Amino acid sequence: MKSIIFYFSILNYLFANIFTDSAKPIDINRSSYRTSINSNTRTITIESIESFQEDITEGAMIIFLSEFEPIINARFTYSNNSKTKWHVCKSVNEPYTLRWYSGISKLELINVIKVEFEVTTSINSEIEFDNIGLFLKIPEKLESSSSDTLRYSSKSFTEKPVVISRNEWGAKPPQNGYSTMPYYNKITLHHAAGFSAETIEEGIAQMQAIQIFHQDIRGWSDIGYHFVIDKIEAAITSLGGSLKDIVRTRIYVNDINDWEVVAQAHGQRFKGIDPVNTLVEAKLVGRGYKVEIEAEAVVT
């Protein structure tokens, strides 16, 4: 007997200005670019706008597009205009893209007003800077609350998804052990910006990259998620199906002017499968979200 399974995917990464939820965004001072050129290298100095931070600053990161990994250092300016020393940043590439995340953490800085990055690359390499973010100190303990607990009951039945374990995706061990969570009666679902995968193999590569980002750049003990939910194709594949099992798709665009490029991408991905499709304009929930795709598959 065939069962009908529904999947949805937020595809904001196709169009949106991407940033990570683990850092506080701060605008780049585009007029501050300084470039120096040596025989084989080019060094670009870029800084954020001035913005006084009341919270303790643990570090900062910069997102950029490049074919190659550059050498990046960072330093911070205090409210009295004194500066820290240059800190060597660590970088990780978002697999299957030109996007890089580079940063420094585990600092304890007070009264920071801006951060500065020194980026050294080969003289012929192209690089495009996306955004800068600050890592602010987060309280170790959060007050638990038993009020406003939401309870849901459902008579529907959903098959248990395939879970790929840490061993299977090649997770590294935690750096500092684990601490007990102060609350455990809630669940949060988060749509990540970037780190997107279409297959199980791509998903494993993305998981490894996310862990590197969280451990080596963000300075956390381990990857910051209990579970990561895969997208349409990988989810169907995990249940023994494939894209050819999709019989209907519904596309919701935040701006109808984007319909053509979205339709072209959809047509390329589902060429030869040709599911029934509907494309409509809808105001999507979530800042920066551009496209939502709902797919209906019949998996035996």
N, C-alpha and C positions, 0 to 999 in steps of 0.2 A: 504493500500500500504506500502511496506517495504522500509525503507531508509537505505542506507549504510553509516556507520559512521566510521571514522578513528581515532585511538588513538596512541600515542607513549609514551614511558617511558624510561628514562635514568636510568639504574640500576647500577650505579657506586658503590653503597653501598655494593654490593655483594663482591667486591674484593679490592676496593681502600682504601688507607690510608685516613680516614675521618677526615676532619677538618671543622670548621665553618667559613663562610665568614665574620663574624663580628669581627674577631680578626686577628692580624698580626701573622702568624706562626713564631715560634722561636724554634730552635732545642734544644732537651734535652741533657744535659751533662751526658751521660750514666755512665761515670766514677765517678760521684759525689754522687752516691747513698750511703746513710748512714742509717743504721737500728739499732734501739734499741728495746729491748724486755722486757716487764714487765711480771707480773704473767699471765694476760689474754689478753694483747694487744701488738700490734707491731706497732712501729712508723717508717715510712720511710721518709727520707728527700731527696728531689729531686730538682734540680735546672736547669735553662736554661744555654746555653752557654752565654758568655759575648757578648753583642751587644749594642753599644751606640745608644740611641734613641734621635734624635733631637726634635721630637714632644713631646708634653705633654702626659704622660702615665696616663690613667684614671684607669687602673686596669689590671688584668690578669686572665686567666682561664687555666684549665688543663682538658684533656679528658682521661678517663680511663675505663677499663672494670672490673666490679665487680658484684657479686650477691647481695651485701649489700652496703648501703651508709656509707662511712667512715666519720670521722671528719677531716676536712681539714682547714689548716691555710696557709696564704701566707704573705711573706714579700719581700721587694725590696731592691736592692743594688744600691747606687748612684756611680757616677764616682770617687768620693773621697773615695770609699770603706766603707762609713758609711751605715747603714741599717735602714729601717723603723721598726716600731713595727710589731708584728704578727697581721694580720687581719683575722677574721673568715670568711670563704667562705660559700656561699650558693650553693647547688647542686640540679640538676634535672636529673631524669632518662629519657632516650629516651624510650618510651613505647615499650614493647615486645622485648627489647634487654637488654644486660648487660652493655650497654654504658651509662656513666654518664658524665655530664658537671658540673664542679665546678669552681667558681670564685668569684672575688671581683671587684667592680667598684665604680664610683663616687669619685675617688681620683684625686688629681692634683699634679703629681710628675714630676720633671724636672731632666734631666741628669741621667736617669735610665740606668743601664748597664745589669742587670739581675734580674730574679725573682726566688724565692725559695718557694717550697711547702712542708709543713709538713703534712703527711697523717697518721692518726691513725685508725687502724682497729683491729678486733679480731685476735688473734694469728693464728687461723686456716684458716682465709679467704684468698683467692687468689685474687690478684689484678694485672692488667697489664696496664701500662701507655702508652698512645698513642701519645699525643702531647701537647705542651704548646703554648699559644698565648697571645699577649699583646693587651689590649684595648687602642688605641691611640685616642686622642681628635680629633673630627671631627668638622669642622666649622659649626656653626649654620645656616648660610645663604650661599647659593650658587648663583652665578651670573646666571641669566636667559639669554637665548640667543634665538633670533628668526631666526638666520641663520642656514643653513644646515637642515632645517626642511624637513623631508621625507614625501611625500604624496603618498598614495596607493589607487588605485581604484580596486574594485573587483565586478564581476557580480555573484559570487557564493553566495549561501545562507546556513547559518549554524544556526541550532536551538539554541535558548538561553539555556545555561546550567542551571541546578538546582543550586541555590545559597543557601548555609546553612548560616543563619545569625549568628551574634554574640550571640544572645540570645539562639539560637538552639544549638550551641556548647559550651555554658556555659562560655563565655568570662567574665573576671573580668573587672571592670571599669578602665579607665586610671588613672595613679598615679598623673600626673601633668597637666592634660588638654592637649589640642592640639594647635599646632602652624600652621600658614598658610604656605603651600609649596611655595617656590619661583618660581617654574615652574610647568606647568601642561599640556604641549603640547607633552609629550613623554610617552611611556609605556615601561617598562622593564620586561622581562620574565626571571626568574632565576630558574635554576635547583638546588634544595637544596641537600646538601650532608647529608644523614641520614634522620631521622624523616619520614620514609616511611610508607604508609598505603595501605592495600588491600581492606578494607571495609569502609563503612561510620562510623561505630562504632570506628574502629581503627583510622580513620581520625580525629574524634572528640578528641580522647585521645591525638593524636599527636599535634593538635592545642593547647590544653590546656598546654601541655608540652613546646611547643615553646613560648607561652606567658609567662610562668613562667621563662624560660631562658632569654627572652628579658627584662622582668621587674625586676626580682629579682637578676639575675646574671649580665646581660649587663647594667642594670641601666636605661633602657629607660622607658618612660611613658607608653607605650603600645606595643603590638606586632608590629613588624616592617614591616608588609606587608599589602597592601590593600586587596589582595585576595591570596589564596593559591589554586593551581589547583591540583585536585586529580589525582590518577593514573588510570590504565586501568580498573580494576574491579569496583572500586568505581564510576568511571565516567559512566560506562555502567549501573551500578545499579541505579544511580541517574536518568537515562532516562528510567527506567522500564525494563531493560534487565539484563543479567547475563553473566557469562563466557561462558555458553553453546551456546550463540548467536555468539561467535567469530568463523568465518569461515576460516580465514587465518592469519598467523603471519609471520613476517619477522624479523630475528635476525641478527644484525650486531655486530661482535666482533672486538675489536681493535687489538687483538692478536689471531691468529687462534689456538694457543696452548691451549687457554681456551675453545675450542669448546665443549669438553666432559662434563665438569662440568656444562656449560651453558645448553647443551642439556638435561642433567639429570634433572636439575632444571625445565626446560620447560616441560619435559615429566611428572614430578610429578604434576605440576600445572594444566596441561591440560589433565591429564589421563581421558579417557572416553569421552572427547570432540573431541580430535584428529583433530584439524584444519590443513589445508594445511600449510606447514611450509617450509621456506627457511632460511638457515644459511650461511652467507658469511662473509669474512674478509673485514673490511673497517676502514679507519682512521677517528675516531670520533672527532668532534670539542669539545674542552673543556679539560682542564688538569685533568687527573685522570679518565676520563670516560672509562669504560671497555666494556660495553654492551649497545646496544640500541635495544629495541623491538618495532616493529610497529604491531598493531593488527587491523584487519578489522572485524567489526561486522555487522550483519543484525538484526536490532531491529524493531519490529512491532509497 
